[in-house]
Amino acid sequence: MPSSVLDYPFLYAHLTESTQLTTAKGTLHTVTINRGDPHAGGIITVYDSNDGVDADNILANIIMDTAVFIIPQTLAYDINYIYGLYFEFDAEFTTADITVSYR
């Protein structure tokens, strides 16, 4: 029988602002939107980068329209990255609160 601890050893991080999460290669597993301002909206951009914003290496754009978004919401990606993970929160989405699982 599979063990979630042994077979799926994901790390996690709770983010509330733009953050360089890791500078090593790996896999982005999920992004969970925990909360947000229902009147704000905004975009969280995920980059495959080891030094911040890199327009050539965008992995995902998470468009937040919390007026129609059910919160909490988990988005599954399971995509590989080479350089690292950088999450950029745009200026409009100041109440962002997400949890990222990766390895």
C-alpha positions as CSV (number, residue, x, y, z in Angstrom):
1,M,0.0,0.0,0.0
2,P,1.4,3.4,-0.9
3,S,2.6,5.7,1.8
4,S,1.8,9.4,1.3
5,V,4.9,10.4,3.3
6,L,7.3,8.0,1.4
7,D,5.9,8.0,-2.1
8,Y,4.9,11.7,-2.3
9,P,7.5,13.6,-0.3
10,F,6.4,17.2,-1.2
11,L,7.7,20.3,0.6
12,Y,5.3,23.1,1.1
13,A,5.5,26.9,1.7
14,H,2.9,29.5,2.7
15,L,3.3,32.7,0.6
16,T,1.7,36.1,1.0
17,E,4.1,38.1,-1.2
18,S,6.5,37.8,-4.2
19,T,9.0,35.1,-3.2
20,Q,12.0,33.2,-4.6
21,L,10.9,29.8,-3.3
22,T,13.8,27.6,-4.5
23,T,16.8,27.8,-6.8
24,A,17.1,24.1,-7.6
25,K,15.3,22.0,-10.2
26,G,12.2,20.1,-9.2
27,T,8.4,19.7,-9.7
28,L,5.6,22.2,-8.9
29,H,2.9,20.0,-7.5
30,T,0.0,22.2,-6.4
31,V,-0.9,25.8,-5.6
32,T,-3.7,26.3,-3.0
33,I,-5.4,29.7,-2.9
34,N,-6.3,30.1,0.8
35,R,-7.9,33.6,0.7
36,G,-8.1,36.8,-1.1
37,D,-10.1,40.1,-1.3
38,P,-13.3,39.3,-3.2
39,H,-13.2,42.8,-4.7
40,A,-9.6,42.9,-5.7
41,G,-8.6,40.2,-8.1
42,G,-5.1,40.1,-9.6
43,I,-2.5,37.8,-11.0
44,I,0.1,35.5,-9.5
45,T,2.8,34.6,-12.1
46,V,5.0,31.5,-11.5
47,Y,8.4,31.6,-13.1
48,D,11.1,28.9,-13.7
49,S,13.8,31.2,-12.5
50,N,16.6,31.3,-9.9
51,D,16.8,35.1,-9.8
52,G,13.3,36.6,-9.9
53,V,11.2,37.7,-12.9
54,D,12.1,36.0,-16.2
55,A,9.6,36.7,-18.9
56,D,11.0,33.8,-21.0
57,N,10.3,31.2,-18.4
58,I,6.7,31.6,-17.3
59,L,5.3,28.3,-15.9
60,A,1.8,29.6,-15.0
61,N,-0.3,32.7,-14.6
62,I,-2.9,32.3,-11.9
63,I,-5.6,34.9,-12.6
64,M,-7.4,35.7,-9.4
65,D,-11.0,36.8,-9.6
66,T,-12.1,35.9,-6.2
67,A,-15.7,37.1,-6.8
68,V,-16.2,33.9,-8.8
69,F,-13.3,31.8,-7.4
70,I,-14.3,29.3,-4.7
71,I,-11.8,29.7,-1.9
72,P,-10.0,27.6,-0.8
73,Q,-9.1,26.2,-4.2
74,T,-6.3,23.8,-5.1
75,L,-4.8,23.9,-8.6
76,A,-2.7,20.8,-9.6
77,Y,0.2,21.4,-11.9
78,D,2.8,18.6,-11.6
79,I,5.1,20.4,-14.0
80,N,8.9,20.3,-13.9
81,Y,11.1,23.4,-13.5
82,I,14.9,23.6,-14.2
83,Y,16.1,26.8,-12.5
84,G,13.9,27.3,-9.5
85,L,10.5,28.7,-8.5
86,Y,9.7,32.4,-8.3
87,F,6.2,33.6,-7.4
88,E,5.3,37.2,-8.4
89,F,2.2,38.7,-6.8
90,D,1.0,41.7,-8.8
91,A,0.3,45.0,-7.1
92,E,-3.5,44.6,-7.3
93,F,-3.5,41.4,-5.3
94,T,-2.2,42.6,-1.9
95,T,-4.3,40.1,0.2
96,A,-3.0,37.0,-1.5
97,D,-2.5,33.9,0.6
98,I,-1.4,30.7,-1.1
99,T,0.2,27.4,-0.1
100,V,2.6,25.8,-2.6
101,S,3.7,22.2,-2.6
102,Y,6.8,21.2,-4.6
103,R,9.8,19.0,-4.6
